[in-house]
């Protein structure tokens, strides 16, 4: 037990010492509805708060109840254009909200959960909001190499493509920079 306390103290010291060395911010956000008779997207924007803090606001309305929702997510890394990188996963969103079974979806969901009203099980109907969401490097549970990335999610309701959300973000870690 004492050894794990020492490790926690060292990790905490490193995180506070080098927290200014991490830049983790969104650079672009695009969303598009393919079936406006079911999903209406009112607001899909990024707003710069400071040099290294950008918030995401998304407001959409599901006009009919959605009982079967599948999210197909891919992470791309920018290397002379966006190239597929590391994650390509499909998640049954209704099943995921009942029990967090997919580790990749769990990491992504934990980042934006406090900023949204998407914290219940199916059916989803009416306004769906993500408000004031910003990226916190301390919540990222996996080590990431520095670079530009894009998370592309295609949303299917009852096996039909309804809308896409694409968010691009920058992750830079420079240990030589201190607070």
N, C-alpha and C positions, 0 to 999 in steps of 0.2 A: 504494500500500500504506500509506503514511504517513497519508494522508487517512482511510482506513477505520479505522486505529488510533485516530485522534483522535475519530472519530465513535463508536466503541465505548467509548472512555473517557468521553465526554460522556454517552452513554446509560447507562452503568454508574453514573456519578455521579448522574444524575437518578433512576435506580431506587433507589439506596441513600438518597438524600436524601428521596424522597417515598414510600418503601415503606410507611410508616405511614399514608399517605393513601388506600390502597386496601383496601376491605372486599370480600372475595370468599368468601362462605360459603353453605353449604346451609341451607335453612330447613325443608324437608319432603321426605320420601321415602316413596313408596307403591309397592308391587309386589303384583301379583295374578296367580295362576295360573288359567287357564281350563280346563286339562286336567291334573288332579291325578294321573292315571294315567301321565303322562309327565314332568311337571315339578312337583316339590314344593319350595316356597319355605319354608325354616325360619326365616329371620331377615332382616328388612328394617328396619333402624333407623338413626337418627342419634343420636350421642352428643356432647353439648357438652363440649369440653375446656377452652376458655376463651371469653372474650366474643366473639372473632372467629375461633375455630377450632372447627369441627364435623366429626366424622369419620363416615363412612358404613360400615356393616357389612352385607353381604348374603351369605347362605348358601343355596344351592339345590342340589337334586340332580336330575340328568337320569337317569331310570330306564332309558331306552333310548337307543342311539346316535342322534345327530342328524347327518345327512350334508348336508342342505340347510337352511341357516338364513338367513333374510332378516330384517333389522332395518329397520323403517320409523320414522325419527326426525323429530320436529318440535320446533322451538323456539317457545315462546309468550312474549310479553311481557305483563306485567300492566298493563293500562290499563282500569279499570272492568271487571274480569274478565280472564281470560287471552285474548288475541287472537293469532292466528297472526302470526309474525314471522320474516322472513328465511330460515330453513332449513326445508325439507321434502324429505327425501331417503330413498331406499331403497338399502340396501346388501346385497349378497350377502356375508354374514359369512365363509363358507368361502373365497371368492375373495379377500376383503379380507385375511384372515390369511396367504394365500400371497404377496400383493403389495399394499401399501397404496395402492390406486388412487383412493380417494375423499378429497378434502382435508378435508371436514367431519368424516367419520368418523375421519380420521387425527388431527385436533386432539382430539376427544373421547377416542379410544383412548389418546393420549399422556398425557392427564391421569390416567387410572386404571391404566394398564399396570403400574407398579411395585407396585401394591397387590393384584394379582389373580393367579390361576392360569390365566387365559384366554389365555396366550401361545403357543398351539399351533394347528395346523390341525385341520380336521374329521377324524374325528367327535368330538363332545363327548359324554361320558357320565360319570356319577358326580358327585361334588361339584364345584360351581363356586362359587368364593369370591372376594369382594371384601372385604378386611379392612383397617380403619384408613385408608381413603381420605379425603383432605381436599384442598380446592382451593387451589392456589398461584397467585397472580396472575401471577407471572413466567413460568408455563408457558402462559398464554393468549396465543396467537399473533396474535389479531385484536383491534383496538380495539372495545370494547363501550361503548355509552352506559350511564350509570348507570340502574339500575332493578331490578325483580324479574322473574325469568324462570322458565320451566319447560321442562325437556327431557323430552319424552314419547317413549318408544320402545316400539313393539309388536314382539314377537318371533314370527316364524312359522317352524315346523319343517315341512318338506315341504308348504308352502303352506297350513298350518292354523295359526290363531292359538293360541299356547300360553300366553304371559304378557305382561304390561305392566310397565314400570318408569317411574315418573314422579318426577323429582327437581326440586324448586324451589330456586332459589338467588338470592342478593342480590349485586349487583355495584354498589358505590359507589366513585367516584373523586372525591376532593376535593383538588385540588392546593394549596388554601390551608392544609390541615393538614400539618404537618411532624412528623417524629419527636419 
